[in-house]
């Protein structure tokens, strides 16, 4: 097959940009999920305290 194999193996700028965007999206998603999970745990602790008669 004719063509430049080494040029075909190199990542283009478009692929690198897409990879960076996906990396940033994953990081932001993890941060948002962690923050939401923290609030959920806090709400569960507040709701559980009266059940056990153990104020926070």
N, C-alpha and C positions, 0 to 999 in steps of 0.2 A: 504494500500500500504506500503510495507516495505521500509525502508530507513531513513536517518537522515534529518528531515525537516529543522532543524536549519542550517545545513551545506548547504543545497540547497538554503536557503534564503540569505546567505552571498555573497557579491560581490567578484568575483575572481579578481586577480591581472590584468588579461587580460581585464576585463570589466572596471576597474578603469583606466588603461592606455588608453583605447579607449575613455573614458569620458574626461580625461585630454586633449587628442589630439584634440577632437572636441571642447572643450572649448577654447583652444589656437587658433584653426582655426577660430572660430567665432570672437574672439577678433581681430585677424589680419585682417580678412575681414572687420570688422567695421572700423578699423583704416585706411585701404587703401581706402575704400569708402568715408570716411570723408575727407581724403586728396584730393582725386579726385574731390569731390564735392566743396571743397574750391577753387581749381583751376578753376573749371567751373564757379563758381560765380564771381571770379576775372575777368575772360575773358568776361563774360557778362557785368560786370560793365565797363570794358575798351571799349567794343563795343558800349555800350549805351551812353557813355559820348558824342561822337560827334553828336549823334542823338538829344540830348537835349541841345547841345551847352553849356555843363556844364563840364569843365575839372576836372579830379579827383584831 
